[in-house]
Amino acid sequence: MIAFPYIVDNYVYKGDDVVVIQVKPLRLLGIVPHRGTKFTRGLAVNHRSGKATVMVYQQDRWEHYDFNHIQP
């Protein structure tokens, strides 16, 4: 969301869930819940060997999520 006066450096983030998708073929792998934090400070994604791992820093700690079944 961009706040008034609509300048890029006045960006205001409204937190929401992180959706993890596979692109080819397109399908939903899972959702990382927002858990009511104001914003996500850090996000890291690792995908290899048929597995996606997402690390999210929110509520002053890192949370780890694994998503399996990625099709080649």
N, CA, C and O atoms as a Tinker XYZ file with bonds, in Angstrom:
   288  protein
     1  N      0.854000   -1.176000    0.000000    73     2
     2  CA     0.000000    0.000000    0.000000    64     1     3
     3  C      0.897000    1.235000    0.000000    63     2     4     5
     4  O      1.868000    1.293000    0.754000    81     3
     5  N      0.594000    2.180000   -0.804000    73     3     6
     6  CA     1.326000    3.443000   -0.829000    64     5     7
     7  C      0.475000    4.490000   -0.113000    63     6     8     9
     8  O     -0.695000    4.680000   -0.447000    81     7
     9  N      1.061000    5.162000    0.863000    73     7    10
    10  CA     0.341000    6.173000    1.621000    64     9    11
    11  C      0.469000    7.538000    0.942000    63    10    12    13
    12  O      1.391000    7.761000    0.158000    81    11
    13  N     -0.440000    8.430000    1.239000    73    11    14
    14  CA    -0.390000    9.796000    0.706000    64    13    15
    15  C      0.944000   10.420000    1.087000    63    14    16    17
    16  O      1.349000   10.238000    2.236000    81    15
    17  N      1.634000   11.106000    0.269000    73    15    18
    18  CA     1.284000   11.632000   -1.053000    64    17    19
    19  C      1.681000   10.727000   -2.212000    63    18    20    21
    20  O      2.071000   11.231000   -3.265000    81    19
    21  N      1.597000    9.431000   -2.057000    73    19    22
    22  CA     1.814000    8.456000   -3.127000    64    21    23
    23  C      3.232000    8.491000   -3.694000    63    22    24    25
    24  O      3.423000    8.389000   -4.906000    81    23
    25  N      4.210000    8.633000   -2.826000    73    23    26
    26  CA     5.614000    8.624000   -3.219000    64    25    27
    27  C      6.199000    7.269000   -2.805000    63    26    28    29
    28  O      5.849000    6.740000   -1.751000    81    27
    29  N      7.066000    6.721000   -3.613000    73    27    30
    30  CA     7.592000    5.382000   -3.381000    64    29    31
    31  C      8.250000    5.247000   -2.008000    63    30    32    33
    32  O      8.113000    4.202000   -1.372000    81    31
    33  N      8.957000    6.270000   -1.534000    73    31    34
    34  CA     9.629000    6.132000   -0.239000    64    33    35
    35  C      8.671000    6.253000    0.938000    63    34    36    37
    36  O      9.099000    6.186000    2.090000    81    35
    37  N      7.389000    6.429000    0.668000    73    35    38
    38  CA     6.379000    6.511000    1.709000    64    37    39
    39  C      5.548000    5.229000    1.720000    63    38    40    41
    40  O      4.349000    5.245000    1.998000    81    39
    41  N      6.219000    4.125000    1.412000    73    39    42
    42  CA     5.565000    2.827000    1.314000    64    41    43
    43  C      5.139000    2.340000    2.695000    63    42    44    45
    44  O      5.925000    2.397000    3.641000    81    43
    45  N      3.912000    1.867000    2.816000    73    43    46
    46  CA     3.392000    1.320000    4.074000    64    45    47
    47  C      2.982000   -0.122000    3.820000    63    46    48    49
    48  O      2.125000   -0.390000    2.977000    81    47
    49  N      3.595000   -1.057000    4.552000    73    47    50
    50  CA     3.296000   -2.469000    4.345000    64    49    51
    51  C      2.188000   -2.905000    5.279000    63    50    52    53
    52  O      2.241000   -2.648000    6.482000    81    51
    53  N      1.193000   -3.561000    4.729000    73    51    54
    54  CA     0.150000   -4.193000    5.521000    64    53    55
    55  C      0.361000   -5.685000    5.391000    63    54    56    57
    56  O      0.227000   -6.237000    4.299000    81    55
    57  N      0.688000   -6.347000    6.488000    73    55    58
    58  CA     1.022000   -7.757000    6.466000    64    57    59
    59  C     -0.126000   -8.643000    6.020000    63    58    60    61
    60  O     -1.300000   -8.315000    6.190000    81    59
    61  N      0.249000   -9.770000    5.449000    73    59    62
    62  CA    -0.714000  -10.758000    5.013000    64    61    63
    63  C      0.002000  -12.102000    4.917000    63    62    64    65
    64  O      1.217000  -12.177000    5.101000    81    63
    65  N     -0.740000  -13.147000    4.634000    73    63    66
    66  CA    -0.145000  -14.468000    4.495000    64    65    67
    67  C      0.792000  -14.519000    3.291000    63    66    68    69
    68  O      0.627000  -13.763000    2.333000    81    67
    69  N      1.780000  -15.419000    3.349000    73    67    70
    70  CA     2.686000  -15.647000    2.229000    64    69    71
    71  C      2.212000  -16.914000    1.525000    63    70    72    73
    72  O      2.109000  -17.975000    2.141000    81    71
    73  N      1.927000  -16.798000    0.244000    73    71    74
    74  CA     1.456000  -17.927000   -0.546000    64    73    75
    75  C      2.656000  -18.550000   -1.259000    63    74    76    77
    76  O      3.403000  -17.849000   -1.940000    81    75
    77  N      2.846000  -19.857000   -1.106000    73    75    78
    78  CA     3.951000  -20.579000   -1.728000    64    77    79
    79  C      3.376000  -21.378000   -2.892000    63    78    80    81
    80  O      2.530000  -22.251000   -2.695000    81    79
    81  N      3.840000  -21.075000   -4.111000    73    79    82
    82  CA     3.312000  -21.748000   -5.295000    64    81    83
    83  C      4.436000  -22.385000   -6.097000    63    82    84    85
    84  O      5.592000  -21.968000   -6.028000    81    83
    85  N      4.070000  -23.387000   -6.845000    73    83    86
    86  CA     4.946000  -23.976000   -7.851000    64    85    87
    87  C      4.512000  -23.381000   -9.176000    63    86    88    89
    88  O      3.317000  -23.293000   -9.457000    81    87
    89  N      5.475000  -22.969000   -9.998000    73    87    90
    90  CA     5.137000  -22.270000  -11.237000    64    89    91
    91  C      4.816000  -23.226000  -12.380000    63    90    92    93
    92  O      3.829000  -23.021000  -13.086000    81    91
    93  N      5.628000  -24.268000  -12.580000    73    91    94
    94  CA     5.375000  -25.204000  -13.686000    64    93    95
    95  C      5.292000  -26.615000  -13.157000    63    94    96    97
    96  O      6.327000  -27.141000  -12.748000    81    95
    97  N      4.153000  -27.270000  -13.129000    73    95    98
    98  CA     2.835000  -26.709000  -13.401000    64    97    99
    99  C      2.381000  -25.835000  -12.229000    63    98   100   101
   100  O      2.785000  -26.050000  -11.087000    81    99
   101  N      1.554000  -24.868000  -12.525000    73    99   102
   102  CA     1.083000  -23.926000  -11.523000    64   101   103
   103  C      0.177000  -24.622000  -10.512000    63   102   104   105
   104  O     -0.867000  -25.170000  -10.866000    81   103
   105  N      0.598000  -24.590000   -9.240000    73   103   106
   106  CA    -0.233000  -25.155000   -8.183000    64   105   107
   107  C      0.198000  -24.605000   -6.835000    63   106   108   109
   108  O      1.350000  -24.214000   -6.645000    81   107
   109  N     -0.731000  -24.581000   -5.918000    73   107   110
   110  CA    -0.487000  -24.103000   -4.569000    64   109   111
   111  C      0.235000  -25.173000   -3.761000    63   110   112   113
   112  O     -0.229000  -26.312000   -3.690000    81   111
   113  N      1.369000  -24.821000   -3.150000    73   111   114
   114  CA     2.079000  -25.740000   -2.266000    64   113   115
   115  C      1.659000  -25.549000   -0.818000    63   114   116   117
   116  O      1.614000  -26.512000   -0.053000    81   115
   117  N      1.354000  -24.326000   -0.440000    73   115   118
   118  CA     0.930000  -24.052000    0.925000    64   117   119
   119  C      0.910000  -22.576000    1.229000    63   118   120   121
   120  O      1.226000  -21.745000    0.378000    81   119
   121  N      0.535000  -22.258000    2.453000    73   119   122
   122  CA     0.428000  -20.864000    2.885000    64   121   123
   123  C      1.155000  -20.721000    4.219000    63   122   124   125
   124  O      0.988000  -21.538000    5.125000    81   123
   125  N      1.963000  -19.669000    4.322000    73   123   126
   126  CA     2.620000  -19.322000    5.581000    64   125   127
   127  C      1.720000  -18.279000    6.253000    63   126   128   129
   128  O      1.541000  -17.184000    5.720000    81   127
   129  N      1.153000  -18.611000    7.420000    73   127   130
   130  CA     0.203000  -17.699000    8.059000    64   129   131
   131  C      0.854000  -16.421000    8.577000    63   130   132   133
   132  O      2.012000  -16.424000    8.993000    81   131
   133  N      0.105000  -15.348000    8.546000    73   131   134
   134  CA     0.570000  -14.024000    8.966000    64   133   135
   135  C      0.656000  -13.916000   10.487000    63   134   136   137
   136  O      1.543000  -13.231000   10.995000    81   135
   137  N     -0.209000  -14.550000   11.202000    73   135   138
   138  CA    -0.252000  -14.600000   12.666000    64   137   139
   139  C     -0.364000  -13.230000   13.335000    63   138   140   141
   140  O      0.130000  -13.057000   14.449000    81   139
   141  N     -0.986000  -12.277000   12.701000    73   139   142
   142  CA    -1.291000  -11.003000   13.340000    64   141   143
   143  C     -0.143000  -10.036000   13.533000    63   142   144   145
   144  O     -0.312000   -9.033000   14.225000    81   143
   145  N      1.029000  -10.294000   12.946000    73   143   146
   146  CA     2.126000   -9.343000   13.080000    64   145   147
   147  C      1.884000   -8.141000   12.171000    63   146   148   149
   148  O      1.152000   -8.233000   11.185000    81   147
   149  N      2.497000   -7.029000   12.509000    73   147   150
   150  CA     2.324000   -5.828000   11.697000    64   149   151
   151  C      3.011000   -5.958000   10.348000    63   150   152   153
   152  O      2.484000   -5.495000    9.337000    81   151
   153  N      4.184000   -6.584000   10.323000    73   151   154
   154  CA     4.887000   -6.800000    9.061000    64   153   155
   155  C      5.877000   -7.944000    9.237000    63   154   156   157
   156  O      6.219000   -8.321000   10.358000    81   155
   157  N      6.326000   -8.483000    8.125000    73   155   158
   158  CA     7.325000   -9.552000    8.131000    64   157   159
   159  C      8.685000   -8.920000    7.908000    63   158   160   161
   160  O      8.914000   -8.299000    6.870000    81   159
   161  N      9.589000   -9.067000    8.861000    73   159   162
   162  CA    10.909000   -8.428000    8.776000    64   161   163
   163  C     11.865000   -9.170000    7.870000    63   162   164   165
   164  O     12.740000   -8.560000    7.256000    81   163
   165  N     11.709000  -10.473000    7.778000    73   163   166
   166  CA    12.614000  -11.259000    6.950000    64   165   167
   167  C     11.903000  -12.445000    6.337000    63   166   168   169
   168  O     10.994000  -13.021000    6.935000    81   167
   169  N     12.328000  -12.802000    5.135000    73   167   170
   170  CA    11.740000  -13.926000    4.423000    64   169   171
   171  C     12.820000  -14.558000    3.561000    63   170   172   173
   172  O     13.481000  -13.867000    2.785000    81   171
   173  N     13.002000  -15.866000    3.691000    73   171   174
   174  CA    13.993000  -16.579000    2.890000    64   173   175
   175  C     13.337000  -17.824000    2.316000    63   174   176   177
   176  O     12.575000  -18.507000    3.000000    81   175
   177  N     13.641000  -18.117000    1.048000    73   175   178
   178  CA    13.069000  -19.285000    0.376000    64   177   179
   179  C     14.205000  -20.115000   -0.207000    63   178   180   181
   180  O     15.117000  -19.580000   -0.838000    81   179
   181  N     14.143000  -21.423000    0.008000    73   179   182
   182  CA    15.097000  -22.361000   -0.567000    64   181   183
   183  C     14.285000  -23.453000   -1.254000    63   182   184   185
   184  O     13.407000  -24.057000   -0.637000    81   183
   185  N     14.573000  -23.708000   -2.527000    73   183   186
   186  CA    13.856000  -24.766000   -3.228000    64   185   187
   187  C     14.838000  -25.603000   -4.032000    63   186   188   189
   188  O     15.548000  -25.101000   -4.903000    81   187
   189  N     14.857000  -26.903000   -3.713000    73   187   190
   190  CA    15.701000  -27.857000   -4.429000    64   189   191
   191  C     15.311000  -29.272000   -4.018000    63   190   192   193
   192  O     14.727000  -29.493000   -2.957000    81   191
   193  N     15.645000  -30.207000   -4.872000    73   191   194
   194  CA    15.401000  -31.629000   -4.625000    64   193   195
   195  C     13.954000  -31.933000   -4.255000    63   194   196   197
   196  O     13.698000  -32.753000   -3.374000    81   195
   197  N     13.010000  -31.277000   -4.921000    73   195   198
   198  CA    11.599000  -31.568000   -4.693000    64   197   199
   199  C     11.021000  -31.025000   -3.400000    63   198   200   201
   200  O      9.970000  -31.482000   -2.952000    81   199
   201  N     11.691000  -30.056000   -2.796000    73   199   202
   202  CA    11.241000  -29.519000   -1.520000    64   201   203
   203  C     11.444000  -28.004000   -1.485000    63   202   204   205
   204  O     12.460000  -27.497000   -1.959000    81   203
   205  N     10.482000  -27.295000   -0.927000    73   203   206
   206  CA    10.611000  -25.856000   -0.721000    64   205   207
   207  C     10.605000  -25.591000    0.779000    63   206   208   209
   208  O      9.746000  -26.098000    1.501000    81   207
   209  N     11.564000  -24.797000    1.246000    73   207   210
   210  CA    11.641000  -24.412000    2.649000    64   209   211
   211  C     11.524000  -22.899000    2.724000    63   210   212   213
   212  O     12.208000  -22.177000    1.998000    81   211
   213  N     10.648000  -22.419000    3.611000    73   211   214
   214  CA    10.444000  -20.984000    3.796000    64   213   215
   215  C     10.754000  -20.653000    5.249000    63   214   216   217
   216  O     10.225000  -21.276000    6.168000    81   215
   217  N     11.618000  -19.665000    5.441000    73   215   218
   218  CA    11.927000  -19.143000    6.769000    64   217   219
   219  C     11.350000  -17.733000    6.847000    63   218   220   221
   220  O     11.604000  -16.905000    5.972000    81   219
   221  N     10.579000  -17.463000    7.889000    73   219   222
   222  CA     9.923000  -16.168000    8.061000    64   221   223
   223  C     10.268000  -15.630000    9.442000    63   222   224   225
   224  O     10.123000  -16.336000   10.440000    81   223
   225  N     10.728000  -14.368000    9.501000    73   223   226
   226  CA    11.013000  -13.727000   10.783000    64   225   227
   227  C      9.843000  -12.825000   11.121000    63   226   228   229
   228  O      9.633000  -11.785000   10.497000    81   227
   229  N      9.084000  -13.249000   12.127000    73   227   230
   230  CA     7.962000  -12.439000   12.592000    64   229   231
   231  C      7.760000  -12.700000   14.079000    63   230   232   233
   232  O      8.090000  -13.777000   14.575000    81   231
   233  N      7.231000  -11.738000   14.773000    73   231   234
   234  CA     7.039000  -11.795000   16.224000    64   233   235
   235  C      8.357000  -12.110000   16.942000    63   234   236   237
   236  O      8.387000  -12.898000   17.887000    81   235
   237  N      9.435000  -11.489000   16.480000    73   235   238
   238  CA    10.771000  -11.575000   17.087000    64   237   239
   239  C     11.375000  -12.976000   17.120000    63   238   240   241
   240  O     12.154000  -13.293000   18.019000    81   239
   241  N     11.023000  -13.814000   16.149000    73   239   242
   242  CA    11.640000  -15.133000   16.042000    64   241   243
   243  C     11.484000  -15.661000   14.619000    63   242   244   245
   244  O     10.593000  -15.241000   13.880000    81   243
   245  N     12.371000  -16.592000   14.245000    73   243   246
   246  CA    12.301000  -17.238000   12.941000    64   245   247
   247  C     11.342000  -18.420000   13.007000    63   246   248   249
   248  O     11.368000  -19.198000   13.961000    81   247
   249  N     10.498000  -18.549000   11.991000    73   247   250
   250  CA     9.595000  -19.690000   11.866000    64   249   251
   251  C      9.976000  -20.443000   10.600000    63   250   252   253
   252  O     10.318000  -19.831000    9.588000    81   251
   253  N      9.917000  -21.764000   10.655000    73   251   254
   254  CA    10.386000  -22.633000    9.581000    64   253   255
   255  C      9.207000  -23.413000    9.017000    63   254   256   257
   256  O      8.452000  -24.020000    9.777000    81   255
   257  N      9.034000  -23.406000    7.696000    73   255   258
   258  CA     7.947000  -24.127000    7.037000    64   257   259
   259  C      8.523000  -24.951000    5.887000    63   258   260   261
   260  O      9.291000  -24.441000    5.071000    81   259
   261  N      8.149000  -26.217000    5.831000    73   259   262
   262  CA     8.564000  -27.106000    4.745000    64   261   263
   263  C      7.369000  -27.442000    3.867000    63   262   264   265
   264  O      6.276000  -27.717000    4.363000    81   263
   265  N      7.591000  -27.417000    2.552000    73   263   266
   266  CA     6.563000  -27.773000    1.577000    64   265   267
   267  C      7.158000  -28.808000    0.638000    63   266   268   269
   268  O      8.118000  -28.523000   -0.079000    81   267
   269  N      6.593000  -30.006000    0.638000    73   267   270
   270  CA     7.086000  -31.104000   -0.172000    64   269   271
   271  C      6.245000  -31.276000   -1.438000    63   270   272   273
   272  O      5.303000  -30.523000   -1.685000    81   271
   273  N      6.604000  -32.271000   -2.221000    73   271   274
   274  CA     5.848000  -32.671000   -3.407000    64   273   275
   275  C      5.957000  -31.688000   -4.570000    63   274   276   277
   276  O      4.997000  -31.511000   -5.321000    81   275
   277  N      7.102000  -31.055000   -4.726000    73   275   278
   278  CA     7.306000  -30.228000   -5.905000    64   277   279
   279  C      7.540000  -31.163000   -7.075000    63   278   280   281
   280  O      8.403000  -32.039000   -7.017000    81   279
   281  N      6.773000  -30.977000   -8.131000    73   279   282
   282  CA     6.905000  -31.829000   -9.315000    64   281   283
   283  C      7.906000  -31.221000  -10.283000    63   282   284   285
   284  O      7.916000  -30.006000  -10.477000    81   283
   285  N      8.764000  -32.064000  -10.904000    73   283   286
   286  CA     9.757000  -31.531000  -11.853000    64   285   287
   287  C      9.105000  -31.040000  -13.132000    63   286   288
   288  O      9.795000  -30.563000  -14.033000    81   287
